[in-house]
Amino acid sequence: MTSAGSYLEWDHNSYYQRLLLRRLPRPCGSVLDVGCGAGAFASRLARRAAHVDAIDRSAAMIEQARRRVPGNVRLMEADVLTEPLPDGHYDAIVSITALHHMPLSKALPRLAAALRPGGVLAIVALPRTDLPRDLPVELAAGIGHRLLGVTFLLLRAAGSRGWYALEPGREQMPVQLRPLLTTGQVRREATALLPGVRVRRLLFWRYLLTWKKPDVAVPDTTH
């Protein structure tokens, strides 16, 4: 039996796609989508970029993505931590709810190396809740989630398509029930790896990490 509350559930990942799209450089030639899942975000990226590489280690997710992505998306069933990536190639690298499955010390340097000078890294991922520090945002998220859930449900009932409805096949996505790092811990680790990185907590159980690769190498003044 489906509970009444389940009807108010909606897709937080889709909700934050627009946030990442706004961070794409213009014009945008090539983008890497890390943890592409069933290809929904890769399909939106394909309308903004000339070419999209979409990578996911789940065969089931890649199979679903093949049914929806346009021709300028190349799907790769692979682990981004071991798959060879072209150096200095991508104008942007984006990811939604995949980074918290990886050690930052391995993932961030690999992604940074694959960006061209001036390229953008923009990632949404899940933090571990840091109580009591996160209590206000947790309370606001719980209330906002239900209020938006009602709004989106009414819009869908009125015939509007989308509005962050949960997609079929979500149960096949890998889930880490308890992310290892709080937002503050992510910020400290990421700053040590990528000077100039920005990490901020988002309302609905996510954080946003953004970084722009320096346009030119910083000269060595130690000699």
C-alpha positions as CSV (number, residue, x, y, z in Angstrom):
1,M,0.0,0.0,0.0
2,T,1.3,3.5,-0.9
3,S,1.4,5.9,2.0
4,A,-0.1,9.4,1.7
5,G,3.3,10.9,2.3
6,S,4.8,9.1,-0.7
7,Y,2.6,11.0,-3.0
8,L,4.4,14.2,-1.9
9,E,7.9,12.8,-2.7
10,W,9.7,14.6,-5.5
11,D,13.2,14.4,-7.1
12,H,15.7,16.7,-5.3
13,N,18.3,15.8,-7.9
14,S,16.2,17.1,-10.8
15,Y,15.4,20.2,-8.7
16,Y,19.1,21.1,-8.6
17,Q,19.9,20.4,-12.3
18,R,19.1,24.1,-13.2
19,L,21.6,25.2,-10.5
20,L,24.4,23.4,-12.3
21,L,23.2,24.4,-15.8
22,R,23.6,28.1,-14.8
23,R,27.3,27.4,-14.1
24,L,28.2,26.1,-17.5
25,P,30.5,28.4,-19.5
26,R,29.2,29.9,-22.7
27,P,29.9,28.8,-25.3
28,C,30.4,25.2,-24.0
29,G,32.1,22.7,-26.2
30,S,32.5,19.5,-24.1
31,V,31.1,18.5,-20.8
32,L,31.6,15.4,-18.6
33,D,28.6,14.2,-16.5
34,V,29.9,12.0,-13.6
35,G,27.4,9.5,-12.3
36,C,24.9,10.1,-15.1
37,G,22.3,7.6,-14.0
38,A,19.5,7.2,-16.4
39,G,20.6,10.1,-18.5
40,A,18.1,12.8,-17.6
41,F,20.7,15.5,-16.8
42,A,22.9,14.4,-19.7
43,S,20.0,15.0,-22.0
44,R,19.6,18.6,-20.7
45,L,23.3,19.2,-20.9
46,A,23.2,18.1,-24.6
47,R,21.1,21.1,-25.4
48,R,23.7,23.5,-23.9
49,A,27.0,21.8,-25.0
50,A,28.3,20.6,-28.3
51,H,29.3,17.2,-26.8
52,V,28.6,15.4,-23.5
53,D,30.5,12.4,-22.1
54,A,28.2,10.7,-19.5
55,I,29.8,8.1,-17.3
56,D,28.3,5.7,-14.8
57,R,29.5,2.4,-13.3
58,S,26.0,0.9,-13.3
59,A,25.2,-1.2,-16.4
60,A,21.5,-0.9,-15.6
61,M,21.7,2.9,-15.5
62,I,23.6,3.1,-18.8
63,E,21.1,0.8,-20.4
64,Q,18.3,3.2,-19.4
65,A,20.2,6.2,-20.5
66,R,20.7,4.7,-24.0
67,R,16.9,5.0,-24.5
68,R,16.8,8.7,-23.9
69,V,20.0,10.6,-24.7
70,P,20.5,12.4,-28.0
71,G,23.3,11.7,-30.5
72,N,25.8,14.2,-29.1
73,V,26.0,12.2,-25.8
74,R,28.6,9.5,-25.5
75,L,27.7,7.0,-22.7
76,M,30.5,5.2,-20.8
77,E,29.9,2.3,-18.4
78,A,33.0,2.9,-16.2
79,D,34.3,4.1,-12.9
80,V,35.5,7.7,-13.1
81,L,38.2,6.9,-10.6
82,T,39.9,4.4,-12.9
83,E,38.7,5.3,-16.4
84,P,41.4,7.3,-18.3
85,L,40.2,10.9,-18.8
86,P,41.7,13.2,-21.4
87,D,43.9,15.9,-19.8
88,G,42.8,19.5,-20.1
89,H,39.8,18.6,-22.3
90,Y,36.5,19.5,-20.8
91,D,34.9,23.0,-20.6
92,A,32.9,21.8,-17.6
93,I,32.6,18.7,-15.4
94,V,29.3,18.3,-13.5
95,S,27.8,15.7,-11.2
96,I,24.7,15.2,-9.2
97,T,24.8,12.9,-6.1
98,A,27.8,10.9,-7.0
99,L,30.8,12.6,-5.3
100,H,29.9,11.4,-1.8
101,H,30.4,7.8,-3.0
102,M,34.1,8.6,-3.7
103,P,37.1,9.7,-1.7
104,L,37.7,13.4,-2.4
105,S,41.5,12.9,-2.4
106,K,41.1,10.7,-5.5
107,A,38.2,12.2,-7.3
108,L,38.9,15.9,-7.2
109,P,42.5,15.9,-8.6
110,R,41.4,13.6,-11.4
111,L,38.5,15.8,-12.4
112,A,40.6,18.9,-12.1
113,A,43.2,17.5,-14.4
114,A,40.5,16.7,-17.0
115,L,39.3,20.4,-17.1
116,R,40.8,22.8,-19.7
117,P,42.3,26.0,-18.2
118,G,39.4,28.2,-17.3
119,G,37.0,25.2,-17.1
120,V,34.4,24.8,-14.5
121,L,33.7,22.0,-11.9
122,A,30.2,22.1,-10.5
123,I,29.0,19.3,-8.3
124,V,25.9,18.6,-6.1
125,A,26.3,15.9,-3.5
126,L,25.0,14.7,-0.2
127,P,26.6,15.7,3.1
128,R,26.5,13.9,6.4
129,T,24.2,15.9,8.8
130,D,26.1,17.9,11.3
131,L,24.0,18.3,14.4
132,P,23.3,20.6,16.1
133,R,24.9,23.0,13.5
134,D,22.6,21.8,10.7
135,L,19.4,21.7,12.8
136,P,17.9,25.0,11.4
137,V,18.4,24.0,7.8
138,E,17.1,20.4,8.5
139,L,13.9,21.8,10.0
140,A,13.5,24.2,7.0
141,A,14.1,21.4,4.6
142,G,11.5,19.2,6.1
143,I,8.9,21.9,5.9
144,G,9.9,23.1,2.5
145,H,10.0,19.5,1.1
146,R,6.3,18.9,2.1
147,L,5.1,22.4,0.9
148,L,6.8,22.0,-2.5
149,G,5.6,18.4,-2.7
150,V,2.0,19.5,-2.4
151,T,2.6,22.3,-5.0
152,F,4.3,19.9,-7.5
153,L,1.6,17.2,-7.0
154,L,-1.2,19.8,-7.8
155,L,0.6,20.9,-10.9
156,R,1.0,17.4,-12.1
157,A,-2.6,16.6,-11.3
158,A,-3.6,19.7,-13.4
159,G,-1.9,18.2,-16.4
160,S,1.6,19.8,-16.2
161,R,4.3,17.4,-17.1
162,G,7.4,16.9,-15.0
163,W,7.6,19.1,-11.9
164,Y,10.2,16.8,-10.4
165,A,8.3,13.6,-10.4
166,L,10.3,10.6,-9.3
167,E,11.6,8.7,-12.2
168,P,11.2,4.9,-12.8
169,G,14.3,2.8,-12.0
170,R,15.4,4.9,-9.1
171,E,15.6,1.7,-7.0
172,Q,18.5,0.6,-9.2
173,M,20.7,3.6,-8.4
174,P,23.5,3.0,-5.8
175,V,22.7,4.6,-2.5
176,Q,25.0,5.5,0.4
177,L,22.6,5.8,3.3
178,R,25.0,7.8,5.4
179,P,27.5,10.1,3.6
180,L,30.8,10.1,5.4
181,L,31.6,13.8,5.4
182,T,29.7,16.9,6.7
183,T,29.6,20.0,4.5
184,G,32.4,21.6,6.7
185,Q,34.6,18.5,6.3
186,V,34.1,18.6,2.5
187,R,35.0,22.2,2.4
188,R,38.2,21.7,4.4
189,E,39.3,18.7,2.3
190,A,38.4,20.3,-1.0
191,T,40.1,23.5,-0.2
192,A,43.4,21.6,0.5
193,L,43.1,19.9,-2.9
194,L,41.7,22.8,-5.0
195,P,42.6,26.2,-3.7
196,G,39.8,28.7,-4.5
197,V,37.0,26.0,-4.4
198,R,33.6,27.0,-2.9
199,V,31.4,24.7,-1.0
200,R,28.1,25.7,0.4
201,R,25.1,23.8,2.0
202,L,21.9,23.7,0.0
203,L,18.5,23.4,1.5
204,F,17.3,20.0,0.4
205,W,20.0,17.7,1.8
206,R,22.7,18.6,-0.6
207,Y,25.8,20.7,-0.9
208,L,27.2,22.6,-3.9
209,L,30.9,22.5,-4.8
210,T,32.2,24.8,-7.5
211,W,35.7,25.5,-8.8
212,K,37.2,27.3,-11.8
213,K,40.5,26.0,-13.1
214,P,43.1,28.8,-13.4
215,D,43.4,30.1,-16.9
216,V,47.2,29.9,-16.7
217,A,49.6,28.0,-14.5
218,V,50.8,29.9,-11.4
219,P,54.6,30.6,-11.8
220,D,56.9,28.9,-9.3
221,T,58.5,31.7,-7.3
222,T,60.4,29.4,-4.9
223,H,63.6,29.5,-6.9
